[in-house]
Amino acid sequence: MVSRQTKTSFPFIVVAMLLWYVSLGSVATWVSWAVLVGFGVVLPTVLTSYQRDATEQ
């Protein structure tokens, strides 16, 4: 069985990798990495934390 956290994170990771690949040639390298980490790690973490807090109440 796939956890809710995985179901939430996986689409963000896929989209983050696509955005990172597209942005490689058009913006600075650090911006590309910021997009990858921000959209692929930080945003799903915040969303799953919010979902967990909402279900506990």
Secondary structure, 3 states (H helix, E strand, C coil): CCCHHHHHHHHHHHHHHHHHHHHCCCCCHHHHHHHHHHHHHHHHHHHHHHHHHHHHC
